[in-house]
Amino acid sequence: MCPWHEIRTPHLNMAWETYEKIAVAFKKVTEIDLSGGGEPTMNPLLPRMIELAKESGCTAGFSTNATLLTPKLSEELIRIGLDWIAFSIDGATAQTYEKIRRGASFQEVINHISFLDKLRKKNKSGKPLTMLFFVMMPDNFHEIPALVDLCLNLGIDRLVVKNQDVILKMERDKDRLFTYDGHKPKELQRIIRASQKKAKRNNLFMRVYGLYPNEMPICEQDPLNTAFYNWEGFVSPCITLAYARKKVFRGELTEAPLYRFGNINNESFNQIWSSPPYRRFRGLYKKRNKSFRLKYLDLIVSGSSQTKRSPEPIDYPPCPEGCETCHYLYGL
């Protein structure tokens, strides 16, 4: 179900020289996410990259499948002071997990995560914050309650249950569990509610992405305040717009432009960020944010009871081309 192996080619690592040029701008930001459509632990420079981010005053973390999270690497991450780490696990049992995560060993991954948890408890710093990301699919959603137990056993701080949101081929569209037509997946909803209650009882933070589209002024990738670099140094508003030219949206195969506003190897970040095309892109989202604020200000001033319930849909200004067919813009 993971699309990045297909669209992030060739499968190469970012050069240290490119990363150093990116790091010049670290003093302007607060957080560095070293995930980029591949497996960060395959890059032997990962610890050095984290160290440089930390030395620049940023918090740093990354997402991983944990197959290469060896005890040696865990010890190094603890020493460096990694701030957060997100584990991608799509099953609470070996049978389900290994069916989806082909080539991976469930027990080996669990052992790696458990070792890191023991190290951070021994270190008593509380770092890194640990998260478990689970992608809901027809083959695994029944294991969400068991996933809560797994998180509790592994000392996980946050559980995030996501949709299969980047779908590249029509034959994979059948695997999504969210819906556009208002149909209620009752069994899934029942399992989610029971899992949330269990998580709450045990003080486990749990977030579940929406099952129905709800257009937002701007997606949580927040391109007004973030930027994404691919392994070559090209700058995009987010990872999806950097790679996913074709994707399935509302049951149809759509095509979107790739946005690459410059390359850090040739220009400074200030030059790229302030370029007219990049400013025009962000300008569309600034207009959408303004519409959102004005709508709610009107409701507050008028004393409308709509502020106490779900408001009427907002007629937003257009978003950048390609974003209108991205599930993130609809909270999915």
C-alpha positions as CSV (number, residue, x, y, z in Angstrom):
1,M,0.0,0.0,0.0
2,C,3.0,2.3,0.4
3,P,3.4,4.5,-2.7
4,W,6.9,5.8,-2.2
5,H,8.8,2.9,-3.5
6,E,7.2,3.5,-6.9
7,I,7.4,7.3,-7.1
8,R,10.6,8.1,-5.2
9,T,13.1,6.9,-7.8
10,P,16.0,6.4,-7.9
11,H,16.3,5.1,-4.4
12,L,19.3,7.3,-3.4
13,N,20.3,9.2,-0.2
14,M,20.7,12.9,0.2
15,A,24.4,14.0,0.0
16,W,25.9,15.6,3.0
17,E,26.9,18.7,1.0
18,T,23.2,19.2,0.1
19,Y,22.2,18.8,3.7
20,E,24.8,21.3,4.8
21,K,23.3,23.9,2.4
22,I,19.8,23.2,3.7
23,A,21.1,23.6,7.3
24,V,22.1,27.2,6.7
25,A,18.5,28.1,7.1
26,F,18.0,26.0,10.3
27,K,18.3,29.1,12.5
28,K,15.0,30.3,10.9
29,V,13.0,27.2,11.8
30,T,12.0,25.2,14.9
31,E,11.7,21.6,13.8
32,I,13.4,19.3,11.3
33,D,11.6,16.1,10.1
34,L,14.1,13.8,8.5
35,S,11.5,11.7,6.7
36,G,11.2,11.9,2.9
37,G,9.4,9.1,1.2
38,G,12.1,6.6,2.0
39,E,13.5,4.8,5.1
40,P,15.7,7.3,7.0
41,T,17.7,4.6,8.8
42,M,19.1,3.4,5.5
43,N,21.1,6.6,5.3
44,P,24.4,6.2,7.2
45,L,24.5,10.0,7.6
46,L,21.3,10.1,9.7
47,P,22.9,10.5,13.1
48,R,25.1,13.4,11.8
49,M,22.1,15.0,10.3
50,I,20.2,14.9,13.6
51,E,23.2,16.3,15.4
52,L,23.5,19.2,13.1
53,A,19.8,20.0,13.5
54,K,20.1,19.8,17.3
55,E,23.2,22.0,17.3
56,S,21.2,24.6,15.3
57,G,18.6,24.7,18.0
58,C,15.9,22.7,16.2
59,T,13.9,19.8,17.5
60,A,14.5,16.7,15.2
61,G,12.7,13.4,14.5
62,F,11.8,11.0,11.8
63,S,9.5,8.2,10.7
64,T,10.8,4.7,10.4
65,N,9.6,1.1,9.8
66,A,12.1,0.2,12.6
67,T,13.5,-2.8,10.8
68,L,17.0,-1.3,10.9
69,L,16.7,0.3,14.3
70,T,19.5,-1.7,15.8
71,P,20.6,-1.5,19.4
72,K,23.7,0.4,18.3
73,L,21.6,3.0,16.3
74,S,19.2,3.4,19.3
75,E,22.0,4.1,21.6
76,E,23.4,6.7,19.2
77,L,19.9,8.4,18.9
78,I,19.6,8.5,22.7
79,R,23.1,10.0,23.0
80,I,22.3,12.7,20.4
81,G,19.0,13.6,22.0
82,L,16.6,12.7,19.3
83,D,13.3,14.5,20.1
84,W,10.7,12.2,18.5
85,I,10.4,9.1,16.4
86,A,7.4,7.6,14.7
87,F,7.1,3.9,14.0
88,S,5.1,2.7,11.0
89,I,3.3,-0.6,12.0
90,D,0.3,-1.8,10.2
91,G,-0.7,-4.8,12.3
92,A,-0.9,-5.9,15.9
93,T,0.0,-9.5,15.1
94,A,2.8,-11.1,13.1
95,Q,0.4,-12.6,10.6
96,T,-1.3,-9.3,9.7
97,Y,1.8,-7.2,9.9
98,E,4.0,-9.4,7.7
99,K,1.2,-9.8,5.1
100,I,1.3,-6.0,4.6
101,R,4.9,-5.1,5.5
102,R,6.5,-7.7,3.2
103,G,10.0,-8.8,4.1
104,A,9.8,-7.4,7.6
105,S,9.8,-9.5,10.8
106,F,7.1,-8.4,13.3
107,Q,9.0,-9.8,16.3
108,E,12.3,-8.1,15.2
109,V,10.6,-4.8,14.9
110,I,8.9,-5.1,18.3
111,N,12.3,-6.0,19.8
112,H,13.9,-2.9,18.3
113,I,11.2,-0.6,19.7
114,S,11.2,-2.3,23.1
115,F,15.0,-1.8,23.3
116,L,14.7,1.9,22.5
117,D,12.0,2.3,25.1
118,K,14.2,0.7,27.8
119,L,17.1,2.9,26.8
120,R,15.1,6.1,27.1
121,K,13.6,5.1,30.4
122,K,17.1,4.4,31.7
123,N,18.2,7.8,30.4
124,K,15.3,9.5,32.2
125,S,15.1,12.3,29.7
126,G,11.7,11.3,28.3
127,K,13.3,11.5,24.8
128,P,12.5,10.6,22.2
129,L,8.7,11.0,22.2
130,T,7.5,7.8,20.6
131,M,4.6,7.5,18.2
132,L,3.0,4.5,16.4
133,F,1.4,5.2,13.0
134,F,-1.1,2.7,11.7
135,V,-2.6,2.8,8.3
136,M,-6.2,1.5,8.2
137,M,-7.0,-1.1,5.6
138,P,-9.6,-3.8,5.1
139,D,-7.0,-6.4,6.1
140,N,-6.1,-4.8,9.4
141,F,-8.7,-2.5,10.9
142,H,-10.0,-5.2,13.2
143,E,-6.7,-5.2,15.1
144,I,-7.0,-1.5,16.2
145,P,-8.0,-2.6,19.8
146,A,-5.0,-4.9,20.0
147,L,-2.9,-2.1,18.7
148,V,-3.8,-0.1,21.8
149,D,-2.5,-2.9,23.9
150,L,0.7,-3.1,21.8
151,C,1.3,0.6,22.4
152,L,0.9,0.2,26.1
153,N,3.2,-2.8,26.2
154,L,5.9,-0.9,24.3
155,G,5.6,2.4,26.2
156,I,4.4,4.3,23.1
157,D,3.4,7.9,23.9
158,R,1.0,8.5,21.0
159,L,-1.0,6.3,18.6
160,V,-2.1,7.7,15.3
161,V,-4.5,5.8,13.1
162,K,-4.3,7.1,9.5
163,N,-6.2,6.5,6.3
164,Q,-4.6,5.1,3.2
165,D,-4.4,8.6,1.8
166,V,-2.0,8.5,-1.2
167,I,-3.5,6.1,-3.7
168,L,-1.7,5.8,-7.0
169,K,-3.6,3.1,-8.9
170,M,-7.3,2.5,-9.4
171,E,-7.0,-1.1,-8.2
172,R,-5.8,0.1,-4.8
173,D,-8.8,2.4,-4.3
174,K,-10.8,-0.5,-3.0
175,D,-8.5,-0.6,0.1
176,R,-9.4,2.8,1.4
177,L,-11.9,2.8,4.3
178,F,-12.9,6.5,4.3
179,T,-15.9,7.4,2.1
180,Y,-17.2,10.3,0.0
181,D,-20.9,9.3,-0.2
182,G,-21.9,9.5,3.5
183,H,-22.0,5.7,3.8
184,K,-21.2,4.7,7.4
185,P,-18.7,1.9,7.9
186,K,-20.5,0.8,11.1
187,E,-18.1,-2.0,12.1
188,L,-15.1,0.2,11.7
189,Q,-16.7,3.0,13.7
190,R,-17.6,0.6,16.5
191,I,-14.0,-0.7,16.6
192,I,-12.6,2.9,16.6
193,R,-14.9,4.0,19.4
194,A,-14.0,1.0,21.6
195,S,-10.3,1.5,20.9
196,Q,-10.5,5.2,21.8
197,K,-12.2,4.4,25.1
198,K,-9.5,1.8,25.9
199,A,-6.8,4.3,25.1
200,K,-8.4,7.0,27.2
201,R,-8.8,4.7,30.2
202,N,-5.0,4.0,30.0
203,N,-3.9,7.6,29.3
204,L,-2.7,6.8,25.8
205,F,-3.1,9.7,23.4
206,M,-4.9,8.4,20.3
207,R,-5.7,10.3,17.1
208,V,-7.9,8.8,14.4
209,Y,-8.1,10.5,11.0
210,G,-11.6,11.4,9.7
211,L,-13.7,8.9,7.6
212,Y,-15.6,11.6,5.8
213,P,-14.2,14.6,3.8
214,N,-14.3,18.0,5.4
215,E,-12.6,20.7,3.4
216,M,-10.2,22.8,5.4
217,P,-8.7,26.2,4.5
218,I,-5.2,24.6,4.5
219,C,-4.0,21.1,5.1
220,E,-2.0,20.0,8.1
221,Q,1.1,19.9,6.0
222,D,0.9,23.7,6.4
223,P,2.8,24.9,3.3
224,L,2.7,28.5,4.7
225,N,5.2,27.6,7.4
226,T,6.9,24.4,6.1
227,A,9.0,23.4,3.2
228,F,10.0,19.9,1.9
229,Y,13.4,19.0,0.3
230,N,13.7,15.9,-1.8
231,W,17.0,13.9,-1.8
232,E,18.4,16.0,-4.7
233,G,17.8,19.3,-2.9
234,F,14.7,20.5,-4.8
235,V,12.2,22.5,-2.7
236,S,8.5,21.8,-2.7
237,P,5.5,22.8,-0.4
238,C,5.1,19.2,0.7
239,I,6.2,15.7,0.0
240,T,3.1,14.8,-2.1
241,L,3.5,17.8,-4.4
242,A,7.2,16.9,-4.7
243,Y,6.5,13.4,-6.1
244,A,2.9,12.3,-6.7
245,R,1.9,13.5,-10.2
246,K,-0.8,10.9,-10.6
247,K,-3.2,9.8,-7.9
248,V,-6.7,8.5,-7.3
249,F,-9.2,11.0,-5.9
250,R,-13.0,10.3,-5.5
251,G,-12.7,7.1,-7.4
252,E,-11.0,8.7,-10.5
253,L,-7.4,8.8,-11.6
254,T,-6.2,12.4,-11.6
255,E,-3.1,14.2,-12.7
256,A,-1.5,17.1,-10.8
257,P,1.6,19.2,-11.5
258,L,4.8,18.7,-9.5
259,Y,5.9,21.8,-7.6
260,R,9.7,22.3,-7.4
261,F,10.5,26.0,-6.8
262,G,14.2,25.7,-6.8
263,N,17.2,23.7,-5.7
264,I,19.3,24.5,-2.6
265,N,22.4,23.4,-4.4
266,N,22.0,26.4,-6.8
267,E,20.2,29.0,-4.7
268,S,19.8,30.0,-1.1
269,F,16.6,29.2,0.7
270,N,15.7,32.9,1.0
271,Q,15.9,33.2,-2.8
272,I,13.7,30.1,-3.3
273,W,11.2,31.0,-0.6
274,S,10.8,34.6,-1.9
275,S,10.6,33.7,-5.6
276,P,7.4,34.9,-7.3
277,P,6.0,31.4,-8.1
278,Y,6.4,30.2,-4.5
279,R,4.9,33.5,-3.2
280,R,1.9,33.0,-5.6
281,F,1.4,29.5,-4.3
282,R,1.4,30.5,-0.7
283,G,-0.8,33.5,-1.5
284,L,-3.7,31.3,-2.5
285,Y,-3.6,29.6,1.0
286,K,-3.4,33.0,2.7
287,K,-6.7,34.0,0.9
288,R,-8.3,30.7,2.1
289,N,-7.2,31.3,5.6
290,K,-8.6,34.8,5.5
291,S,-12.0,33.5,4.3
292,F,-12.0,31.0,7.2
293,R,-11.3,33.7,9.8
294,L,-13.9,36.1,8.3
295,K,-16.5,33.4,8.3
296,Y,-16.1,32.6,12.0
297,L,-15.8,36.3,12.9
298,D,-19.2,36.9,11.2
299,L,-20.7,34.0,13.2
300,I,-19.4,35.3,16.5
301,V,-20.4,38.9,15.9
302,S,-23.9,37.8,14.8
303,G,-24.3,35.5,17.8
304,S,-25.2,32.6,15.5
305,S,-25.9,29.3,17.1
306,Q,-23.8,27.8,14.3
307,T,-20.7,28.4,16.3
308,K,-22.0,25.7,18.7
309,R,-22.5,23.1,16.0
310,S,-21.0,22.1,12.7
311,P,-21.0,25.3,10.6
312,E,-22.2,25.5,7.0
313,P,-19.5,24.7,4.4
314,I,-17.3,27.7,3.5
315,D,-17.0,28.7,-0.1
316,Y,-13.2,28.9,-0.1
317,P,-11.2,30.7,-2.8
318,P,-9.3,28.3,-5.1
319,C,-6.4,26.3,-3.8
320,P,-3.2,25.7,-5.8
321,E,-3.7,23.3,-8.7
322,G,-3.2,19.8,-7.5
323,C,-4.1,20.4,-3.9
324,E,-7.8,20.1,-4.7
325,T,-7.3,16.4,-5.4
326,C,-5.2,15.7,-2.2
327,H,-7.0,13.9,0.6
328,Y,-5.0,15.9,3.2
329,L,-6.9,19.1,2.3
330,Y,-10.1,17.3,3.4
331,G,-8.9,16.0,6.7
332,L,-8.7,12.4,5.6
